[in-house]
């Protein structure tokens, strides 16, 4: 935590790491690194000249990187495993905090979070879900690459020794476990900024206009939203309520289960008009009613829904 507070995290994580990759490059390197890791663990085969490994090591060598202390300008050595943990913490930070207010504030209209603008913005705005998922999926992909390179590095050292790469083991923090978050298919998928925007706008139109234009219309929009972005829970939750209202209990149960899984994986809401606890509680009510194959057909019945066990 001390290091998290004294290193220039924005430049370290964003300028020196995340922004060095294109979306296409991340996709290619994720596929290549999966193959490399399997070859290393199953066959003891190692190739440090692979493009994805050369890039990871050029950005964050196995010996770590040296940055300046934000207050004293003294040199601070940050191990690769600690850099990886900072990357994961940045994922959690963005998912917990960002919503439509920051999109307007930083003029994030393209959904890539490159901080192009500086717009005076009234808080909290319309609280529309934020366009941060492309950015966080890219962060997750970089995290996976760092973790895989660390695994290969340690596997090679275990099998053949350090060889020509005499890296000091001091300060590498190998006791720190690097856990892969379950989001974005275990950080193996990059959601395009275009699909992120289209999916968000379809969801927003459905939840804001569905009561006026009809549940069938809202169901169609939510289905298209989920097809473009299957990585968040709230569209599944709302779709589950539509299924319950129409007496389609098996479909409602499946939608609620998927929605709840995503909510629990994230630990924070994408649609921040309600708290994460509120979304989880509501989704569990939907799941319970789907299993019971019942749903109230009056306004008072809806209002009296609750889960206290």
C-alpha positions, -999 to 999 in steps of 0.1 A, spaced: 0 0 0 29 23 7 42 19 -29 7 24 -42 7 59 -26 42 70 -36 47 59 -72 33 79 -102 6 54 -109 -12 73 -137 20 75 -158 32 40 -148 -1 22 -155 -15 42 -183 12 60 -203 39 34 -198 18 3 -201 -18 3 -211 -15 29 -238 14 11 -254 -10 -16 -267 -37 -15 -294 -68 -36 -289 -58 -58 -318 -24 -63 -304 -38 -73 -270 -60 -99 -286 -32 -114 -306 -8 -114 -276 -35 -130 -253 -38 -159 -278 -1 -163 -282 6 -161 -245 -19 -189 -238 0 -212 -262 34 -202 -247 23 -208 -212 9 -243 -221 41 -252 -239 62 -240 -209 42 -260 -184 35 -291 -204 66 -295 -225 93 -273 -208 96 -252 -240 106 -216 -237 111 -189 -263 120 -154 -251 120 -140 -286 82 -143 -290 67 -109 -298 44 -108 -268 71 -118 -244 96 -93 -258 71 -65 -255 61 -74 -219 98 -75 -209 106 -43 -227 78 -25 -207 83 -43 -173 114 -65 -171 116 -94 -147 139 -73 -124 112 -46 -121 112 -10 -130 125 22 -114 102 52 -110 104 85 -91 89 90 -57 60 114 -62 71 136 -33 108 133 -30 118 123 -66 140 95 -52 143 64 -72 118 36 -62 122 1 -75 88 -16 -82 89 -53 -89 69 -68 -118 45 -86 -95 38 -53 -77 32 -36 -110 8 -63 -119 -11 -58 -86 -13 -21 -93 -28 -29 -127 -54 -51 -110 -61 -25 -84 -67 0 -112 -93 -23 -127 -112 -23 -94 -108 14 -89 -123 22 -123 -152 -3 -120 -161 10 -86 -160 48 -93 -168 55 -130 -202 64 -144 -216 89 -169 -204 119 -149 -168 111 -157 -175 105 -194 -188 140 -197 -161 155 -174 -133 140 -195 -151 141 -229 -149 103 -231 -173 101 -260 -153 74 -278 -152 52 -247 -115 47 -246 -107 68 -216 -78 88 -231 -87 119 -211 -90 142 -242 -111 170 -226 -117 191 -195 -154 199 -194 -172 217 -165 -198 191 -155 -225 192 -128 -224 162 -105 -239 136 -107 -254 141 -142 -279 116 -155 -260 86 -138 -259 67 -171 -236 37 -170 -201 48 -178 -181 40 -208 -152 23 -189 -155 -13 -199 -133 -12 -230 -106 5 -209 -109 -20 -180 -109 -49 -204 -76 -36 -219 -62 -33 -184 -73 -69 -176 -56 -81 -208 -23 -64 -199 -26 -79 -164 -30 -114 -179 1 -109 -200 21 -99 -170 8 -129 -150 16 -153 -178 51 -139 -183 57 -143 -146 45 -179 -147 68 -187 -176 97 -169 -160 94 -190 -128 87 -222 -147 119 -217 -168 139 -210 -137 126 -241 -120 134 -263 -149 166 -250 -164 178 -223 -140 183 -186 -147 207 -193 -177 220 -162 -193 194 -140 -177 209 -135 -142 181 -118 -125 184 -112 -88 156 -128 -69 158 -101 -42 129 -77 -43 108 -97 -68 81 -103 -43 74 -138 -55 55 -145 -23 27 -123 -37 0 -143 -54 -13 -130 -87 -50 -138 -89 -69 -135 -122 -102 -117 -118 -131 -136 -133 -144 -106 -153 -141 -106 -191 -138 -144 -192 -109 -143 -168 -93 -113 -184 -89 -129 -218 -114 -107 -238 -112 -71 -249 -145 -54 -254 -144 -30 -283 -152 6 -275 -178 6 -303 -197 -24 -290 -194 -10 -255 -212 22 -266 -238 5 -286 -246 -20 -258 -248 8 -232 -271 29 -254 -294 -1 -261 -297 -9 -224 -303 28 -214 -331 31 -240 -347 -1 -228 -347 7 -191 -357 44 -196 -384 38 -222 -395 2 -217 -425 10 -195 -438 34 -222 -430 14 -253 -437 -21 -240 -418 -50 -225 -415 -69 -258 -397 -38 -273 -375 -36 -242 -367 -73 -244 -355 -70 -279 -332 -41 -271 -318 -59 -240 -311 -90 -261 -291 -69 -286 -273 -51 -257 -262 -85 -242 -251 -98 -275 -227 -68 -279 -216 -68 -243 -222 -100 -223 -198 -90 -195 -220 -71 -171 -249 -83 -150 -276 -55 -150 -290 -62 -186 -295 -98 -176 -312 -88 -144 -337 -65 -162 -343 -91 -188 -350 -116 -161 -378 -93 -147 -393 -91 -181 -393 -129 -184 -410 -132 -150 -436 -107 -158 -445 -128 -189 -445 -160 -170 -414 -174 -187 -399 -188 -155 -371 -210 -168 -357 -182 -190 -360 -158 -160 -340 -182 -138 -312 -185 -164 -311 -147 -169 -311 -140 -131 -283 -166 -125 -261 -150 -152 -269 -115 -139 -261 -125 -103 -229 -142 -113 -216 -111 -131 -227 -88 -102 -208 -110 -77 -177 -112 -100 -175 -74 -103 -183 -65 -67 -196 -31 -78 -224 -20 -101 -221 -10 -138 -255 8 -135 -248 30 -105 -283 44 -101 -286 17 -75 -260 3 -51 -243 -30 -57 -261 -44 -27 -294 -32 -41 -288 -49 -75 -277 -81 -58 -307 -82 -35 -331 -75 -64 -315 -102 -85 -318 -127 -57 -355 -119 -54 -359 -125 -91 -341 -158 -89 -362 -169 -59 -394 -160 -77 -383 -178 -108 -376 -210 -89 -410 -206 -72 -426 -201 -107 -446 -171 -94 -446 -134 -99 -470 -107 -85 -494 -92 -110 -503 -61 -90 -484 -29 -81 -487 -36 -44 -474 -71 -50 -443 -58 -67 -438 -32 -39 -440 -59 -12 -413 -81 -28 -383 -86 -5 -357 -111 5 -349 -113 42 -336 -148 46 
